[in-house]
Amino acid sequence: MTTRRILATSGGFMLAESGRENARRPGGTFLEALRLSGKDRPRVLFVHTASGDDKNYLALSYQATRDLSVDADHLVLFPYPNQTPEEAFGQADVVWVGGGSVANLLALWRVHGVDEAARDAWERGVVLGGVSAGSICWHVGGTTDSYGPDLRIVTGGLCLIPYGNGVHYDSEAQRRPMLQSLVRSGELPLSYCTDDRVGILYEGTEPVRVITDYDVDPETGPAAYRVERTADGGVVETRFAPGPIA
């Protein structure tokens, strides 16, 4: 039986220790996505629509994986697709979606049929993952700076995961209170959130494990959270340390 997996993160890659300017190295969340593919040499597809297919971002992604046992490819939509979404997703074992504007990503994906290609890949067991915009996109929606410096709600996500999503939960001051306010008002459903350098693994549509880019203190370090509306109209936040989600 095929297991559908999504690894939704506020991480993935970290600054390299080599001292090279802007160089990146894979963090634990990205490495776990590779492992989950079950392949000795997985085919990784980078999709950086949310950054406008920024060439430097794409180059850093390739650089960060050059010492890994992977075959890397990419799908760009600017100024026009370099391959069809069906071809790109059809050959991938792991898809990694970069950060940026999730609102722009969702609009362009629907214009070019990337949304359907992604859904089909998920159904076939391709591991879908990503950071920030590349996390929110799989959900119902979340909080975003797609429209400017002040956070706003974004909905219209792919809804592969039937929950809201909060990213950068610990590092951007507006994120936590706004996410909780949106859940309280019912504008977002029950939501799952990640601190920086943290990811949530979903199997099917349910969260099963919290993964980090590096070893953290389970009591005080970055974590994941569930935010849900209570019967009296409040909200309750439940913290999940790295490891299985009970």
C-alpha positions in Angstrom: 0.0 0.0 0.0 1.3 3.4 -1.0 2.1 5.8 1.9 1.5 9.4 1.1 4.0 11.7 2.8 4.5 15.4 3.2 7.3 17.0 5.2 6.3 20.6 6.0 9.0 22.7 7.5 10.5 26.0 8.6 13.9 24.6 7.7 15.7 22.3 5.3 19.0 23.8 4.6 21.5 25.6 6.9 24.6 27.7 6.4 27.6 25.6 5.4 30.5 25.3 7.8 33.0 25.8 5.0 33.0 29.6 5.4 32.0 30.1 1.7 29.6 33.0 1.5 26.0 31.9 1.3 26.9 28.3 0.9 24.3 25.9 2.2 24.3 22.3 3.6 21.3 20.0 4.0 19.7 19.9 7.4 18.0 17.0 9.1 14.6 17.7 7.6 15.8 17.6 4.0 17.9 14.5 4.7 14.9 12.8 6.2 12.9 13.5 3.1 15.6 11.7 1.1 15.6 8.8 3.4 11.8 8.5 3.3 12.0 8.0 -0.5 13.4 4.6 0.1 15.8 5.1 -2.8 19.6 4.7 -2.7 19.9 7.6 -5.1 16.7 9.5 -5.1 15.7 11.9 -7.8 15.1 15.3 -6.2 13.0 18.0 -7.9 13.5 21.6 -6.7 10.5 23.9 -7.2 11.3 27.6 -6.4 8.2 29.3 -7.8 7.6 31.2 -4.6 10.9 33.1 -5.1 10.2 33.9 -8.8 12.5 31.0 -9.7 15.4 33.0 -8.3 18.6 31.7 -10.0 20.8 32.2 -7.0 18.4 30.3 -4.8 18.3 27.4 -7.3 22.1 27.4 -7.6 22.5 27.2 -3.8 20.1 24.3 -3.7 22.2 22.4 -6.3 25.4 23.3 -4.4 24.0 22.0 -1.1 23.2 18.6 -2.6 26.3 18.1 -4.7 28.0 15.8 -2.2 24.9 13.7 -1.6 23.9 10.6 -3.5 21.0 12.3 -5.4 20.1 13.2 -8.9 18.8 16.8 -8.8 16.4 18.5 -11.3 14.3 21.6 -11.2 11.0 23.0 -12.5 10.8 26.7 -13.3 7.8 28.6 -14.6 9.6 31.9 -15.4 9.6 33.1 -18.1 8.0 29.9 -19.2 8.2 26.2 -18.0 11.5 24.4 -18.7 9.5 21.1 -18.7 5.9 20.1 -18.2 4.8 19.7 -14.5 3.8 16.1 -15.4 7.3 15.3 -16.6 9.0 17.0 -13.7 6.9 15.5 -10.9 6.6 12.2 -12.8 10.3 11.5 -12.6 10.8 12.7 -9.0 11.2 10.7 -5.8 11.4 13.8 -3.6 10.0 17.3 -4.4 11.3 20.2 -2.4 9.5 23.5 -2.6 11.4 26.7 -1.6 10.2 29.7 0.3 8.9 33.1 -0.9 5.4 34.2 -1.8 2.9 31.4 -1.3 0.2 33.6 -2.8 2.1 33.9 -6.1 3.1 30.2 -5.9 -0.6 29.0 -5.6 -1.7 31.3 -8.5 1.0 30.2 -10.9 0.7 26.6 -10.0 -2.9 26.6 -10.9 -2.3 28.4 -14.2 0.3 25.8 -15.2 -1.2 22.7 -13.7 1.5 22.2 -11.1 -1.2 21.7 -8.4 -2.6 18.6 -10.2 0.9 17.2 -10.9 1.7 17.6 -7.2 -1.5 15.9 -6.1 -0.9 13.0 -8.5 2.7 12.6 -7.2 1.5 12.6 -3.6 -1.0 9.9 -4.4 1.8 7.8 -6.0 4.0 8.1 -2.9 6.4 10.8 -4.0 7.7 12.6 -0.8 6.6 16.2 -1.0 8.4 18.7 1.2 9.4 22.3 1.5 10.1 25.3 3.6 7.8 28.3 4.5 5.7 28.9 1.4 6.8 25.3 0.5 5.1 24.2 3.7 1.9 26.3 3.7 1.1 25.3 0.1 0.2 21.8 1.1 -2.3 22.9 3.7 -5.6 24.9 3.7 -3.7 28.1 4.3 -1.8 30.0 6.9 -0.1 33.3 7.7 2.0 35.0 5.0 3.9 38.1 4.1 3.1 37.5 0.4 1.2 40.8 0.4 3.8 43.0 2.1 5.5 43.4 5.5 2.3 43.0 7.5 1.1 39.4 7.8 -2.2 38.4 6.3 -4.1 35.2 6.0 -3.8 33.2 2.8 -6.2 30.4 1.9 -6.7 28.5 -1.2 -3.9 26.0 -0.5 -3.8 22.6 -2.2 -5.5 21.1 0.9 -3.6 17.9 0.7 -3.4 18.4 4.4 -6.8 19.6 5.8 -5.3 21.9 8.5 -3.9 25.4 8.7 -0.2 25.9 8.9 2.1 28.3 10.8 5.7 28.7 9.8 8.6 30.6 11.5 6.5 30.4 14.6 9.3 31.4 17.0 11.3 33.9 15.0 8.8 36.4 13.6 6.8 38.3 16.3 3.5 38.5 14.4 3.3 34.8 13.5 2.1 33.2 16.7 -0.6 35.7 17.8 -2.0 36.1 14.3 -2.2 32.3 13.7 -4.0 31.9 17.1 -6.4 34.7 16.3 -7.3 33.1 12.9 -8.0 29.8 14.5 -10.0 31.5 17.3 -12.1 33.3 14.7 -12.6 30.2 12.6 -10.9 31.7 9.6 -8.4 28.9 9.8 -9.1 25.4 11.0 -7.1 23.4 13.5 -3.5 24.3 12.6 0.0 22.8 12.9 3.0 25.1 13.3 6.8 24.9 13.2 9.6 26.9 14.8 12.6 27.6 12.6 14.6 24.5 11.7 11.7 22.2 12.5 9.4 20.1 10.3 6.3 18.0 10.7 6.0 14.7 8.8 2.5 13.8 7.7 1.5 10.3 6.6 -1.7 10.5 4.8 -3.3 13.6 6.3 -2.2 13.1 9.9 1.0 14.4 11.6 3.1 11.6 12.9 6.6 13.0 13.7 8.5 16.2 14.5 11.9 16.4 12.8 14.7 19.0 13.3 17.6 20.2 11.2 20.0 19.6 14.1 20.0 18.2 17.6 17.9 20.3 20.0 17.0 20.2 23.7 13.6 18.5 23.7 12.4 20.6 26.6 13.5 24.1 25.6 14.5 23.9 22.0 12.5 24.6 18.8 9.4 22.5 18.4 6.1 22.0 16.6 2.6 22.9 17.8 -1.0 22.2 17.4 -3.4 25.2 17.7 -7.1 24.4 18.1 -10.3 26.3 18.9 -11.9 25.4 22.2 -15.7 25.0 22.8 -15.8 28.4 24.6 -14.2 30.3 21.7 -10.7 30.3 23.0 -7.6 28.6 21.6 -5.3 26.0 23.1 -1.7 25.4 22.0 0.0 22.0 22.4 3.7 21.7 22.0 5.3 18.7 20.4 9.0 18.0 21.0 11.1 16.3 18.3 10.1 12.7 17.9 6.8 10.8 17.4 3.5 12.8 17.8 1.3 10.8 20.3 
